[in-house]
Amino acid sequence: MTWRAPLRSGRRPLDKSPKERFFDLVNLPLLAFASLLVVYGSVVVWSATSGMAGGDGLFKRHLVGIAVGLVPLGVAWMIDYKGLKHWSGPLMTLLAFLLVSPRIPGLGTTAKGATSWLQVAGVRLFQPSEPGKLIFIVVMAALISEYEGRIDRPRDMWRVLAYLAAALGLILLQPDLGTGMVFVGITAAMLLLGGLEGKRFAVIGLLAIVAVVGVFAVDGTLDRIAGKDVALKQYQKDRLLVFLDPERDPSGAGYNLQQSKIAVGSGGITGKGLRSGTQSNLHFLPERHTDFIFAVLAEELGFAGAMALLALYAGLLLTALSIAASSRDLYGALIAAGIIGMWAFQVLENVGMTVGMMPITGIPLPFVSFGSSAMVTNLGAVGLLQSVWSRRYGT
């Protein structure tokens, strides 16, 4: 796929009406879809946390995360994204620091088997890998844009993959396999737009599959030799085995998947109603306000509610795609592609894992799952897209 700049309009901005100039600066569909997803997600989080201990406090934290996220949205919108290209070196250094910071003694805290959060004086602050996703997108866009839409030489392809490998290595130190998969999804989307040939893309995908199978095959031997988990934690291996065999260990490693399927299937067409889901209210469904928020939505709002959510995501992604197509430079288009890859992969993985079509990971559902770090990152991504849109005429 080779990127081509869109044809430039013959009308100058000053020749346009105030209404036309407003739409040149503001992409209303993007704001509308993002806002609807935030509101929809807030309603589901309110319902999911209503029967939990401290649920009111969790919901208030969710609303605070939305309010805080408006700041990076506005800042990213006001900043000319083109200027970020010249800061790719310092930003890569910042990304490395963010990804390694949870491993610094006294700063990191462990949750769900991964040391991926920062805390100060016992107060958990945020997950550095979330803003790291946006920094990674900006850095990779600067790198891939150097090839002007054609990645023909193998050394160029390996250079891009080396950047990805460096980020992945730091993420897997936490270890946070789910976030690492998101970084892979981001890179894949940007390579497709950046001009990597289809056959080379297929070869990379095949090599990645072989690498995963190889690590899984030798992991047990490495663990026995080292006397500890080396590459994969036991819970990660259990999740992969349950994905391959959904009936495996239904009361243990497969419990979460079984309860999620029951919740999704019991919702029917219209659902049981908000705050009326039996799987969540009777505490059968784990992590119901974070990882398995889609199962709560499907049980309480049914097939219709689930399809409405997916329709909003489709609108958001298509709008982001139109922004990528409207960009006057490859760098802006690649930023948009990276954000599309981030959102699309997270939706695919989160929704897929609730019904057994993807392995279970801790990837949040964009704009919907509880979690301030993810919400701030997603709203910041909206601001970046608005920056690309509002400057497509060189203004």
C-alpha positions as a LaTeX table, in Angstrom:
\begin{tabular}{lrrr}
\hline
Residue & $x$ (\AA) & $y$ (\AA) & $z$ (\AA) \\
\hline
Met1 & 0.00 & 0.00 & 0.00 \\
Thr2 & 1.45 & 3.37 & $-1.00$ \\
Trp3 & 0.21 & 6.57 & 0.63 \\
Arg4 & $-0.81$ & 9.42 & $-1.66$ \\
Ala5 & $-1.58$ & 12.96 & $-0.58$ \\
Pro6 & $-5.18$ & 14.03 & $-1.32$ \\
Leu7 & $-5.78$ & 16.67 & $-3.94$ \\
Arg8 & $-5.62$ & 20.15 & $-2.49$ \\
Ser9 & $-8.76$ & 22.27 & $-2.60$ \\
Gly10 & $-8.61$ & 25.30 & $-4.86$ \\
Arg11 & $-10.36$ & 27.52 & $-2.33$ \\
Arg12 & $-8.25$ & 29.36 & 0.22 \\
Pro13 & $-9.36$ & 29.28 & 3.87 \\
Leu14 & $-10.06$ & 33.03 & 3.83 \\
Asp15 & $-12.47$ & 32.55 & 0.90 \\
Lys16 & $-14.67$ & 30.23 & 2.96 \\
Ser17 & $-17.69$ & 31.08 & 5.07 \\
Pro18 & $-17.43$ & 31.04 & 8.89 \\
Lys19 & $-19.32$ & 27.74 & 8.92 \\
Glu20 & $-16.87$ & 26.17 & 6.46 \\
Arg21 & $-13.89$ & 27.46 & 8.46 \\
Phe22 & $-15.42$ & 26.00 & 11.63 \\
Phe23 & $-15.66$ & 22.55 & 10.08 \\
Asp24 & $-12.09$ & 22.95 & 8.83 \\
Leu25 & $-10.98$ & 23.22 & 12.46 \\
Val26 & $-13.44$ & 20.88 & 14.18 \\
Asn27 & $-14.29$ & 17.34 & 13.12 \\
Leu28 & $-17.73$ & 17.08 & 14.69 \\
Pro29 & $-18.28$ & 13.37 & 13.87 \\
Leu30 & $-15.10$ & 12.47 & 15.75 \\
Leu31 & $-16.17$ & 14.47 & 18.81 \\
Ala32 & $-19.70$ & 13.06 & 18.57 \\
Phe33 & $-18.67$ & 9.40 & 18.42 \\
Ala34 & $-16.07$ & 9.82 & 21.17 \\
Ser35 & $-18.56$ & 11.67 & 23.39 \\
Leu36 & $-21.28$ & 9.07 & 22.85 \\
Leu37 & $-18.85$ & 6.28 & 23.73 \\
Val38 & $-17.79$ & 8.11 & 26.91 \\
Val39 & $-21.40$ & 8.62 & 27.96 \\
Tyr40 & $-22.38$ & 5.05 & 27.06 \\
Gly41 & $-19.38$ & 3.70 & 28.91 \\
Ser42 & $-20.14$ & 5.82 & 31.98 \\
Val43 & $-23.67$ & 4.43 & 32.16 \\
Val44 & $-22.35$ & 0.86 & 32.00 \\
Val45 & $-19.61$ & 1.55 & 34.57 \\
Trp46 & $-22.24$ & 3.08 & 36.89 \\
Ser47 & $-24.32$ & $-0.07$ & 36.53 \\
Ala48 & $-21.34$ & $-2.43$ & 36.91 \\
Thr49 & $-20.05$ & $-0.73$ & 40.07 \\
Ser50 & $-23.45$ & $-0.26$ & 41.71 \\
Gly51 & $-23.34$ & $-3.54$ & 43.62 \\
Met52 & $-19.65$ & $-3.40$ & 44.50 \\
Ala53 & $-18.06$ & $-2.41$ & 47.78 \\
Gly54 & $-16.99$ & 1.20 & 47.28 \\
Gly55 & $-18.83$ & 1.33 & 43.98 \\
Asp56 & $-19.80$ & 5.01 & 44.37 \\
Gly57 & $-16.16$ & 5.93 & 44.84 \\
Leu58 & $-15.14$ & 3.94 & 41.77 \\
Phe59 & $-17.74$ & 5.67 & 39.64 \\
Lys60 & $-16.59$ & 9.09 & 40.87 \\
Arg61 & $-13.02$ & 8.15 & 39.97 \\
His62 & $-14.26$ & 7.21 & 36.51 \\
Leu63 & $-15.81$ & 10.67 & 36.09 \\
Val64 & $-12.62$ & 12.33 & 37.37 \\
Gly65 & $-10.65$ & 10.39 & 34.74 \\
Ile66 & $-12.93$ & 11.81 & 32.03 \\
Ala67 & $-12.48$ & 15.35 & 33.35 \\
Val68 & $-8.69$ & 14.98 & 33.52 \\
Gly69 & $-8.66$ & 13.50 & 30.00 \\
Leu70 & $-10.12$ & 16.71 & 28.58 \\
Val71 & $-6.80$ & 18.42 & 29.34 \\
Pro72 & $-4.61$ & 16.29 & 27.02 \\
Leu73 & $-7.42$ & 16.37 & 24.46 \\
Gly74 & $-7.28$ & 20.17 & 24.36 \\
Val75 & $-3.49$ & 20.38 & 24.53 \\
Ala76 & $-2.96$ & 17.82 & 21.75 \\
Trp77 & $-5.54$ & 19.63 & 19.62 \\
Met78 & $-3.81$ & 23.01 & 20.02 \\
Ile79 & $-0.31$ & 21.65 & 19.34 \\
Asp80 & 0.76 & 21.43 & 15.70 \\
Tyr81 & 1.42 & 17.71 & 15.34 \\
Lys82 & 4.09 & 18.42 & 12.69 \\
Gly83 & 6.32 & 19.92 & 15.38 \\
Leu84 & 6.35 & 16.62 & 17.28 \\
Lys85 & 8.30 & 15.01 & 14.46 \\
His86 & 11.42 & 16.94 & 15.48 \\
Trp87 & 11.16 & 15.62 & 19.05 \\
Ser88 & 11.16 & 11.91 & 18.20 \\
Gly89 & 14.56 & 11.33 & 19.87 \\
Pro90 & 13.66 & 12.84 & 23.27 \\
Leu91 & 10.21 & 11.25 & 23.06 \\
Met92 & 11.76 & 7.81 & 22.53 \\
Thr93 & 13.87 & 8.39 & 25.65 \\
Leu94 & 10.76 & 9.44 & 27.56 \\
Leu95 & 8.94 & 6.32 & 26.34 \\
Ala96 & 11.79 & 4.10 & 27.56 \\
Phe97 & 11.71 & 5.79 & 30.96 \\
Leu98 & 7.94 & 5.42 & 31.26 \\
Leu99 & 8.02 & 1.72 & 30.39 \\
Val100 & 10.84 & 0.93 & 32.80 \\
Ser101 & 9.66 & 3.23 & 35.63 \\
Pro102 & 7.39 & 0.63 & 37.31 \\
Arg103 & 10.49 & $-1.52$ & 37.88 \\
Ile104 & 12.23 & 1.28 & 39.81 \\
Pro105 & 12.22 & 0.31 & 43.52 \\
Gly106 & 9.69 & 2.32 & 45.47 \\
Leu107 & 7.78 & 3.52 & 42.40 \\
Gly108 & 6.09 & 0.45 & 40.95 \\
Thr109 & 3.26 & $-1.63$ & 42.31 \\
Thr110 & 2.03 & $-5.05$ & 41.19 \\
Ala111 & $-1.56$ & $-5.67$ & 40.13 \\
Lys112 & $-2.96$ & $-8.73$ & 38.32 \\
Gly113 & 0.49 & $-10.27$ & 38.07 \\
Ala114 & 2.16 & $-7.29$ & 36.36 \\
Thr115 & 4.30 & $-4.52$ & 37.84 \\
Ser116 & 2.94 & $-1.89$ & 35.48 \\
Trp117 & 1.60 & 0.86 & 37.77 \\
Leu118 & 3.30 & 3.78 & 39.50 \\
Gln119 & 2.57 & 4.63 & 43.10 \\
Val120 & 3.84 & 7.23 & 45.57 \\
Ala121 & 3.41 & 6.87 & 49.33 \\
Gly122 & 1.12 & 3.90 & 48.79 \\
Val123 & $-1.18$ & 5.82 & 46.41 \\
Arg124 & $-1.51$ & 4.27 & 42.96 \\
Leu125 & $-1.15$ & 7.00 & 40.34 \\
Phe126 & $-1.31$ & 5.77 & 36.74 \\
Gln127 & $-0.16$ & 3.12 & 34.29 \\
Pro128 & 2.80 & 4.56 & 32.33 \\
Ser129 & 2.30 & 2.27 & 29.34 \\
Glu130 & $-1.02$ & 3.98 & 28.54 \\
Pro131 & 0.40 & 7.42 & 27.64 \\
Gly132 & 3.35 & 5.44 & 26.28 \\
Lys133 & 1.05 & 4.21 & 23.49 \\
Leu134 & 0.59 & 7.76 & 22.15 \\
Ile135 & 4.30 & 8.54 & 22.45 \\
Phe136 & 5.07 & 5.31 & 20.59 \\
Ile137 & 2.65 & 6.32 & 17.81 \\
Val138 & 4.28 & 9.74 & 17.41 \\
Val139 & 7.81 & 8.25 & 17.36 \\
Met140 & 6.96 & 5.45 & 14.92 \\
Ala141 & 5.13 & 7.89 & 12.64 \\
Ala142 & 8.30 & 10.01 & 12.45 \\
Leu143 & 10.40 & 6.94 & 11.63 \\
Ile144 & 8.11 & 5.40 & 9.01 \\
Ser145 & 7.40 & 8.74 & 7.31 \\
Glu146 & 11.11 & 8.93 & 6.41 \\
Tyr147 & 10.48 & 6.24 & 3.77 \\
Glu148 & 7.88 & 8.41 & 1.99 \\
Gly149 & 5.29 & 5.68 & 1.62 \\
Arg150 & 7.51 & 2.89 & 0.31 \\
Ile151 & 9.34 & 0.48 & 2.60 \\
Asp152 & 11.22 & $-1.44$ & $-0.10$ \\
Arg153 & 14.56 & $-2.29$ & 1.50 \\
Pro154 & 14.72 & $-5.10$ & 4.08 \\
Arg155 & 17.00 & $-2.99$ & 6.30 \\
Asp156 & 14.29 & $-0.32$ & 6.54 \\
Met157 & 11.75 & $-2.93$ & 7.59 \\
Trp158 & 14.11 & $-4.36$ & 10.20 \\
Arg159 & 14.83 & $-0.88$ & 11.53 \\
Val160 & 11.12 & $-0.32$ & 12.19 \\
Leu161 & 10.83 & $-3.74$ & 13.81 \\
Ala162 & 13.87 & $-2.97$ & 16.00 \\
Tyr163 & 12.02 & 0.05 & 17.45 \\
Leu164 & 9.04 & $-2.19$ & 18.15 \\
Ala165 & 11.24 & $-4.87$ & 19.70 \\
Ala166 & 12.84 & $-2.32$ & 22.03 \\
Ala167 & 9.45 & $-1.16$ & 23.29 \\
Leu168 & 8.17 & $-4.74$ & 23.55 \\
Gly169 & 11.21 & $-5.80$ & 25.55 \\
Leu170 & 10.58 & $-3.10$ & 28.16 \\
Ile171 & 6.86 & $-3.92$ & 28.34 \\
Leu172 & 7.51 & $-7.64$ & 28.77 \\
Leu173 & 9.79 & $-6.88$ & 31.72 \\
Gln174 & 6.69 & $-5.83$ & 33.67 \\
Pro175 & 5.36 & $-8.30$ & 32.29 \\
Asp176 & 2.32 & $-6.94$ & 30.44 \\
Leu177 & 1.66 & $-9.16$ & 27.43 \\
Gly178 & $-1.68$ & $-7.49$ & 26.65 \\
Thr179 & $-0.18$ & $-4.00$ & 26.28 \\
Gly180 & 2.64 & $-5.50$ & 24.21 \\
Met181 & 0.04 & $-6.90$ & 21.82 \\
Val182 & $-1.46$ & $-3.41$ & 21.46 \\
Phe183 & 1.96 & $-2.04$ & 20.45 \\
Val184 & 2.15 & $-4.77$ & 17.80 \\
Gly185 & $-1.31$ & $-3.80$ & 16.51 \\
Ile186 & $-0.27$ & $-0.14$ & 16.32 \\
Thr187 & 2.87 & $-1.01$ & 14.34 \\
Ala188 & 0.96 & $-3.28$ & 11.96 \\
Ala189 & $-1.52$ & $-0.52$ & 11.06 \\
Met190 & 1.26 & 2.00 & 10.50 \\
Leu191 & 3.31 & $-0.37$ & 8.35 \\
Leu192 & 0.30 & $-1.07$ & 6.15 \\
Leu193 & $-0.20$ & 2.64 & 5.49 \\
Gly194 & 3.54 & 3.32 & 5.41 \\
Gly195 & 4.13 & 1.24 & 2.30 \\
Leu196 & 5.26 & $-2.21$ & 3.44 \\
Glu197 & 4.55 & $-4.77$ & 0.71 \\
Gly198 & 1.82 & $-7.29$ & 1.44 \\
Lys199 & 4.08 & $-10.33$ & 1.05 \\
Arg200 & 6.61 & $-8.92$ & 3.52 \\
Phe201 & 3.82 & $-8.09$ & 5.92 \\
Ala202 & 2.63 & $-11.70$ & 5.67 \\
Val203 & 6.16 & $-12.98$ & 6.30 \\
Ile204 & 6.43 & $-10.85$ & 9.45 \\
Gly205 & 3.08 & $-12.16$ & 10.66 \\
Leu206 & 4.16 & $-15.75$ & 10.05 \\
Leu207 & 7.46 & $-15.21$ & 11.86 \\
Ala208 & 5.60 & $-13.69$ & 14.81 \\
Ile209 & 3.33 & $-16.75$ & 15.04 \\
Val210 & 6.32 & $-19.10$ & 14.86 \\
Ala211 & 8.08 & $-17.08$ & 17.58 \\
Val212 & 5.06 & $-17.27$ & 19.91 \\
Val213 & 4.69 & $-21.02$ & 19.36 \\
Gly214 & 8.41 & $-21.48$ & 19.89 \\
Val215 & 8.45 & $-19.53$ & 23.16 \\
Phe216 & 5.43 & $-21.49$ & 24.39 \\
Ala217 & 7.09 & $-24.80$ & 23.45 \\
Val218 & 10.40 & $-24.19$ & 25.23 \\
Asp219 & 9.08 & $-22.11$ & 28.15 \\
Gly220 & 8.61 & $-25.12$ & 30.44 \\
Thr221 & 12.17 & $-26.28$ & 29.85 \\
Leu222 & 13.57 & $-22.80$ & 30.48 \\
Asp223 & 11.55 & $-22.52$ & 33.69 \\
Arg224 & 12.90 & $-25.84$ & 34.98 \\
Ile225 & 16.49 & $-24.85$ & 34.21 \\
Ala226 & 16.19 & $-21.40$ & 35.78 \\
Gly227 & 13.98 & $-22.52$ & 38.67 \\
Lys228 & 11.50 & $-19.69$ & 37.98 \\
Asp229 & 9.24 & $-18.27$ & 35.27 \\
Val230 & 11.47 & $-16.93$ & 32.49 \\
Ala231 & 9.33 & $-15.84$ & 29.53 \\
Leu232 & 5.69 & $-16.56$ & 30.36 \\
Lys233 & 4.03 & $-16.46$ & 33.76 \\
Gln234 & 1.92 & $-19.47$ & 34.69 \\
Tyr235 & $-1.32$ & $-17.48$ & 34.53 \\
Gln236 & $-0.44$ & $-16.33$ & 30.99 \\
Lys237 & 0.15 & $-19.93$ & 29.89 \\
Asp238 & $-3.14$ & $-20.96$ & 31.51 \\
Arg239 & $-4.99$ & $-18.25$ & 29.60 \\
Leu240 & $-3.55$ & $-19.42$ & 26.28 \\
Leu241 & $-4.42$ & $-23.05$ & 27.05 \\
Val242 & $-7.99$ & $-22.08$ & 27.99 \\
Phe243 & $-8.28$ & $-20.16$ & 24.72 \\
Leu244 & $-7.24$ & $-23.28$ & 22.80 \\
Asp245 & $-9.49$ & $-25.52$ & 24.93 \\
Pro246 & $-12.42$ & $-23.50$ & 26.41 \\
Glu247 & $-13.60$ & $-26.47$ & 28.52 \\
Arg248 & $-10.22$ & $-26.80$ & 30.21 \\
Asp249 & $-10.35$ & $-26.26$ & 34.00 \\
Pro250 & $-13.81$ & $-24.57$ & 34.14 \\
Ser251 & $-13.56$ & $-23.96$ & 37.89 \\
Gly252 & $-10.00$ & $-22.64$ & 37.71 \\
Ala253 & $-8.20$ & $-20.98$ & 34.79 \\
Gly254 & $-11.32$ & $-21.25$ & 32.59 \\
Tyr255 & $-13.72$ & $-19.83$ & 35.17 \\
Asn256 & $-13.60$ & $-16.22$ & 33.93 \\
Leu257 & $-14.34$ & $-17.22$ & 30.34 \\
Gln258 & $-17.21$ & $-19.52$ & 31.32 \\
Gln259 & $-18.89$ & $-16.82$ & 33.43 \\
Ser260 & $-18.40$ & $-14.23$ & 30.71 \\
Lys261 & $-20.05$ & $-16.47$ & 28.11 \\
Ile262 & $-22.98$ & $-17.07$ & 30.44 \\
Ala263 & $-23.41$ & $-13.33$ & 30.94 \\
Val264 & $-23.27$ & $-12.54$ & 27.22 \\
Gly265 & $-25.62$ & $-15.39$ & 26.26 \\
Ser266 & $-28.19$ & $-14.66$ & 28.96 \\
Gly267 & $-28.74$ & $-11.08$ & 27.80 \\
Gly268 & $-30.93$ & $-12.08$ & 24.87 \\
Ile269 & $-32.05$ & $-9.39$ & 22.45 \\
Thr270 & $-32.83$ & $-6.52$ & 24.81 \\
Gly271 & $-31.05$ & $-7.56$ & 28.01 \\
Lys272 & $-32.11$ & $-7.79$ & 31.64 \\
Gly273 & $-31.92$ & $-4.06$ & 32.29 \\
Leu274 & $-29.32$ & $-1.84$ & 33.93 \\
Arg275 & $-28.22$ & $-3.02$ & 37.39 \\
Ser276 & $-30.22$ & $-6.22$ & 36.86 \\
Gly277 & $-27.52$ & $-8.53$ & 35.54 \\
Thr278 & $-27.38$ & $-11.68$ & 37.67 \\
Gln279 & $-23.85$ & $-12.67$ & 36.68 \\
Ser280 & $-22.44$ & $-9.32$ & 37.82 \\
Asn281 & $-24.69$ & $-8.60$ & 40.80 \\
Leu282 & $-24.21$ & $-12.09$ & 42.22 \\
His283 & $-20.42$ & $-11.67$ & 41.81 \\
Phe284 & $-19.96$ & $-14.55$ & 39.37 \\
Leu285 & $-18.44$ & $-12.27$ & 36.71 \\
Pro286 & $-14.88$ & $-11.17$ & 37.60 \\
Glu287 & $-13.39$ & $-7.75$ & 36.82 \\
Arg288 & $-16.81$ & $-6.67$ & 35.66 \\
His289 & $-16.09$ & $-2.92$ & 35.56 \\
Thr290 & $-12.73$ & $-3.28$ & 33.75 \\
Asp291 & $-11.72$ & $-6.30$ & 31.65 \\
Phe292 & $-15.21$ & $-7.82$ & 31.32 \\
Ile293 & $-17.27$ & $-4.64$ & 31.00 \\
Phe294 & $-18.57$ & $-5.81$ & 27.61 \\
Ala295 & $-20.06$ & $-8.92$ & 29.24 \\
Val296 & $-21.93$ & $-6.67$ & 31.69 \\
Leu297 & $-23.22$ & $-4.56$ & 28.80 \\
Ala298 & $-24.32$ & $-7.61$ & 26.81 \\
Glu299 & $-26.15$ & $-9.13$ & 29.79 \\
Glu300 & $-27.93$ & $-5.94$ & 30.85 \\
Leu301 & $-28.57$ & $-4.32$ & 27.44 \\
Gly302 & $-28.61$ & $-7.43$ & 25.29 \\
Phe303 & $-27.70$ & $-7.96$ & 21.67 \\
Ala304 & $-29.20$ & $-4.58$ & 20.76 \\
Gly305 & $-27.02$ & $-2.75$ & 23.26 \\
Ala306 & $-23.90$ & $-4.62$ & 22.16 \\
Met307 & $-24.57$ & $-3.84$ & 18.49 \\
Ala308 & $-25.16$ & $-0.18$ & 19.34 \\
Leu309 & $-21.74$ & $-0.04$ & 21.01 \\
Leu310 & $-20.04$ & $-1.73$ & 18.05 \\
Ala311 & $-21.80$ & 0.69 & 15.68 \\
Leu312 & $-20.33$ & 3.61 & 17.65 \\
Tyr313 & $-16.87$ & 2.06 & 17.38 \\
Ala314 & $-17.34$ & 1.56 & 13.65 \\
Gly315 & $-18.29$ & 5.22 & 13.28 \\
Leu316 & $-15.28$ & 6.31 & 15.34 \\
Leu317 & $-12.83$ & 4.20 & 13.33 \\
Leu318 & $-14.27$ & 5.24 & 9.97 \\
Thr319 & $-14.06$ & 8.89 & 11.01 \\
Ala320 & $-10.43$ & 8.41 & 12.06 \\
Leu321 & $-9.78$ & 6.71 & 8.71 \\
Ser322 & $-11.23$ & 9.73 & 6.89 \\
Ile323 & $-8.89$ & 11.99 & 8.88 \\
Ala324 & $-5.93$ & 9.84 & 7.82 \\
Ala325 & $-7.07$ & 10.10 & 4.20 \\
Ser326 & $-7.44$ & 13.89 & 4.45 \\
Ser327 & $-3.95$ & 14.50 & 5.86 \\
Arg328 & $-1.66$ & 16.53 & 3.61 \\
Asp329 & 1.45 & 14.73 & 4.83 \\
Leu330 & 2.35 & 11.12 & 5.50 \\
Tyr331 & 3.35 & 11.88 & 9.08 \\
Gly332 & $-0.17$ & 13.01 & 10.02 \\
Ala333 & $-1.71$ & 10.07 & 8.19 \\
Leu334 & 0.56 & 7.66 & 10.09 \\
Ile335 & $-0.41$ & 9.20 & 13.45 \\
Ala336 & $-4.06$ & 8.62 & 12.55 \\
Ala337 & $-3.28$ & 5.06 & 11.40 \\
Gly338 & $-1.52$ & 4.30 & 14.68 \\
Ile339 & $-4.51$ & 5.49 & 16.68 \\
Ile340 & $-6.84$ & 3.42 & 14.49 \\
Gly341 & $-4.65$ & 0.37 & 15.10 \\
Met342 & $-4.66$ & 1.00 & 18.85 \\
Trp343 & $-8.45$ & 1.35 & 19.09 \\
Ala344 & $-9.30$ & $-1.40$ & 16.61 \\
Phe345 & $-7.05$ & $-3.97$ & 18.25 \\
Gln346 & $-8.28$ & $-3.17$ & 21.76 \\
Val347 & $-11.93$ & $-3.46$ & 20.70 \\
Leu348 & $-11.26$ & $-6.72$ & 18.84 \\
Glu349 & $-9.31$ & $-8.23$ & 21.74 \\
Asn350 & $-11.60$ & $-7.09$ & 24.56 \\
Val351 & $-14.86$ & $-8.06$ & 22.88 \\
Gly352 & $-13.33$ & $-11.25$ & 21.45 \\
Met353 & $-12.05$ & $-12.49$ & 24.81 \\
Thr354 & $-15.48$ & $-12.20$ & 26.44 \\
Val355 & $-16.90$ & $-14.73$ & 23.98 \\
Gly356 & $-13.83$ & $-16.97$ & 23.67 \\
Met357 & $-12.67$ & $-15.78$ & 20.26 \\
Met358 & $-9.46$ & $-14.20$ & 21.63 \\
Pro359 & $-7.21$ & $-15.13$ & 24.57 \\
Ile360 & $-7.98$ & $-13.36$ & 27.85 \\
Thr361 & $-5.77$ & $-10.34$ & 28.54 \\
Gly362 & $-6.09$ & $-7.21$ & 30.64 \\
Ile363 & $-6.76$ & $-4.92$ & 27.67 \\
Pro364 & $-9.45$ & $-2.30$ & 28.44 \\
Leu365 & $-12.35$ & $-1.48$ & 26.13 \\
Pro366 & $-11.67$ & 2.06 & 24.80 \\
Phe367 & $-13.80$ & 4.82 & 26.38 \\
Val368 & $-15.90$ & 2.20 & 28.20 \\
Ser369 & $-13.81$ & 0.24 & 30.71 \\
Phe370 & $-13.15$ & 1.77 & 34.11 \\
Gly371 & $-9.61$ & 3.16 & 34.30 \\
Ser372 & $-8.38$ & 6.73 & 34.33 \\
Ser373 & $-5.04$ & 6.03 & 32.62 \\
Ala374 & $-6.75$ & 4.46 & 29.61 \\
Met375 & $-9.44$ & 7.17 & 29.47 \\
Val376 & $-6.87$ & 9.98 & 29.53 \\
Thr377 & $-4.91$ & 8.25 & 26.77 \\
Asn378 & $-7.96$ & 7.74 & 24.55 \\
Leu379 & $-9.09$ & 11.34 & 24.94 \\
Gly380 & $-5.55$ & 12.48 & 24.18 \\
Ala381 & $-5.73$ & 10.39 & 21.00 \\
Val382 & $-8.91$ & 12.27 & 20.02 \\
Gly383 & $-6.98$ & 15.52 & 20.45 \\
Leu384 & $-4.17$ & 14.26 & 18.20 \\
Leu385 & $-6.67$ & 13.33 & 15.50 \\
Gln386 & $-8.26$ & 16.77 & 15.76 \\
Ser387 & $-4.80$ & 18.31 & 15.37 \\
Val388 & $-4.25$ & 16.36 & 12.15 \\
Trp389 & $-7.72$ & 17.33 & 10.88 \\
Ser390 & $-7.51$ & 21.04 & 11.69 \\
Arg391 & $-4.12$ & 21.40 & 9.97 \\
Arg392 & $-4.83$ & 19.52 & 6.78 \\
Tyr393 & $-4.76$ & 22.81 & 4.82 \\
Gly394 & $-1.40$ & 23.77 & 6.25 \\
Thr395 & $-2.90$ & 26.07 & 8.89 \\
\hline
\end{tabular}
